Amino acid sequence: MFARLCLFLTVVSTAACSAEPAPAPQPAKPQIPPALRGCWELREEPDEEFPDGLSDVMVIKADRVIIDGRGVDRQVGTIQQVKRLTPRSIEGLIGSADGTIATMLELDPKWAPGGTLRLSEGDAGSYDYKRCSTATAAAQRYSLVIAETSRQDDPKPAPCGPNGSCGNFLYRAEFHGARVIAGAELPKRFDARLTLHTPYISTYTLALIVERQKDGSLLVRRQAGFNGRTGMACFNERDEWPVDWKPESGVAVRYERGDLCVTDEGQIDPNAPKD
């Protein structure tokens, strides 16, 4: 009995000594205060400093800031450094590999009207945002995105188009490699209903305007293929479903005779025929 007891104690002791110590808990990552989150917009008339005026839509989430502004590419910044955090402000560095987006976000700063969110960008100055209007906030259900599709299935009859065309189907399309140019965020891979007469026979890269429905599903409202010579895809207003959203013009977004066009140099085919 004594030998068995010693053996039992030896096994327990060895197991206890050989067990690896539990890893130390990781400190919680800092987050942007809830009072600052949501949709904000900046609208300023042209002046000497900004001849075209300012027109930005900024969406603040717990861990990042997304800005779609006139004349520039979409900016997405994450929290890289925090110096001071209060229920109504965050000071430090919010930025990306392309540069600084903000050094401070502050709600209701001194000498500003109530409901103002001030974005400070170090020596570059500061900008005062207001909560998005109802129309701007509602438009956040749209995304302008470039993505590839190689599979479409489960066809359902589609309503007739605005130009009177009928006989198409709403296919469940799988998209991957998604890159959002403007509007609401989308994952790199997503499924969305896509209007087609027949499925594509190979992989296609498309410019899309995707709408998130009330039930959370995604619907492609407009689609356009890229011109291999110019790297441009344009949505033709005459035969596409109307969308009550116009992304700001920028480096990759422009309007050609009223049509919304997206440019992606990666879609230029050096072997495409010249005019």
C-alpha angles and dihedrals in degrees: 000000000000090000091051091049091051091048091050092049091047092053093047092047093048092049092049093049094045095049111106116240115257112262115256112257114259115242114251114262114247116256135200109258114262092238089067098047126103137049122335132173137199120206120174130163121241117280138162093283096044109028091182094044124233126284118170136157114201125190116195120200130178094273108017148034123224122194128186108189137174114267098006139083120264112279123213118182133180132199108275101163136009122202099165133008127189133162089265105032147035123201126189128063130327111177151115138231087282095059147278120330099176141354092190139015114194131176118215098001120192118283092016129110116264115274094033120142111201119206112198120195103190113252090352091078135240138283130207118223131191129206111278118267117248091259094048092047092048090051089061087084087077129081129193104209143164113218144151125242126192103160132052123170144144097060119204125184111272124216116254114275127250090258091056097258115145138174098070128127136222105234126192100242126195114219128191139173088040118183117187113218098180141348131028121005121259130188120254088253123037143149122234137167110257127192111234137149091216131357120271113264095219142008114305132189111217140180108229142185104210124192124202109223125219090259091054096254121129127239126189104227096179135013136184136179124226125255104234092211098052102021088231131131120192130192108223108223093207098064104024129090111263115255121196092218132084115189115221116264112257144149092299099026127067141149119241113193089330096314120118110236132189123202124205117172089200088069094059111114111208088204095053114122115261124230 
